[in-house]
Amino acid sequence: MKDVQYEMALVTPMGNLGMKMSQKGGTKVAQAISMQGNVVSNRVYNGEKAVESGMGGQREMEGEELDDMKEQALFCKEAAYVSSGMKLTLKGVEVVEGKKLYVVRSGTPRWQKSHGVL
């Protein structure tokens, strides 16, 4: 898989909200959010830098926001769990509809620190 594109729409009595997202090569991502057909927010990660633009102007994203954009660029985040520092903890086994299912808690060190989990 080289590229992924998808589009979502929410139709409400107050107006339509749309989102278009494109991923390229698992290293780049672009996301546009629109209301009533007008783009109100645009975020682009080119593999190195992330920029967010909207009605308030344009700014370069840094820190956790940049890390989030890097994660969004991945086609399958689960495939990069180990290399990205994701911590997986087996919490137990539950029986659902007669079948045993493993309960696994996951989170990045960044997420665990900010949310106080594990």
C-alpha positions in Angstrom: 0.0 0.0 0.0 1.4 3.4 -1.0 -1.4 5.9 -0.6 -4.7 6.1 1.4 -7.4 8.7 1.0 -10.7 8.9 2.8 -13.5 11.4 3.2 -16.1 11.8 5.9 -19.2 13.9 6.2 -21.5 14.9 9.0 -24.8 16.3 8.0 -26.6 18.3 10.7 -29.5 20.8 10.8 -26.8 23.4 11.6 -24.8 22.7 8.5 -22.4 20.2 7.0 -19.0 19.3 8.4 -16.5 17.4 6.3 -13.0 15.9 6.7 -10.7 14.8 4.0 -7.5 12.9 4.9 -4.7 11.7 2.6 -1.7 9.5 3.7 1.3 9.0 1.4 3.9 6.3 1.8 3.2 6.0 5.5 5.4 9.1 6.2 3.2 12.0 5.0 -0.4 13.1 5.9 -2.7 15.9 5.0 -6.0 16.7 6.7 -8.6 19.3 5.8 -11.7 20.1 7.8 -14.5 22.1 6.2 -17.8 23.6 7.2 -20.5 24.3 4.5 -17.8 23.6 1.9 -15.3 26.1 3.2 -12.0 24.8 4.6 -11.6 26.0 8.2 -8.6 23.9 9.2 -5.8 22.4 7.2 -2.9 20.3 8.7 0.0 18.9 6.7 2.9 16.8 7.7 5.6 16.3 5.0 7.7 13.7 6.7 9.8 16.3 8.6 7.6 19.4 9.4 4.0 19.9 10.3 2.0 23.0 9.5 -1.5 23.9 10.6 -3.5 26.7 8.9 -6.9 28.1 9.2 -8.9 31.2 9.7 -6.4 32.4 12.4 -3.3 32.1 10.1 -0.6 29.5 9.8 1.8 28.0 12.3 4.4 25.3 12.5 3.5 22.4 14.8 6.1 21.3 17.4 6.4 18.9 20.4 3.5 16.6 21.1 1.5 18.0 18.2 4.3 17.1 15.8 4.5 13.6 17.3 0.8 13.2 16.8 1.0 14.1 13.2 3.9 11.6 12.7 1.6 8.9 14.2 -1.3 9.9 11.9 1.0 9.4 8.9 1.5 5.7 9.6 -0.8 3.4 7.7 -0.9 0.9 10.6 0.1 2.3 13.9 0.0 -1.1 15.5 2.8 -2.4 13.3 5.1 0.3 14.8 4.2 -0.3 18.5 7.6 -1.7 19.5 9.8 0.8 17.6 7.7 3.8 18.7 8.1 3.0 22.4 4.5 1.7 22.9 4.1 -0.1 26.1 1.8 -3.2 26.0 0.6 -4.7 29.2 -1.4 -7.9 29.5 -4.3 -7.1 31.9 -6.0 -10.5 31.8 -8.4 -12.7 29.8 -12.1 -12.2 29.4 -14.7 -14.6 28.0 -17.0 -12.9 25.4 -19.6 -15.0 23.7 -17.9 -18.2 24.9 -14.5 -17.2 23.5 -11.4 -16.2 25.4 -10.1 -12.7 24.6 -6.9 -11.2 25.8 -7.2 -7.7 27.4 -4.2 -5.6 26.5 -3.6 -2.0 27.6 -1.4 0.1 25.3 0.0 3.5 25.4 3.1 5.5 24.5 5.4 6.8 27.3 4.3 10.3 26.3 0.6 9.4 26.7 1.1 7.5 29.9 2.9 10.5 31.4 0.3 13.0 30.5 -2.6 10.8 31.5 -1.0 9.1 34.5 -1.9 5.6 33.3 0.0 2.4 34.3 
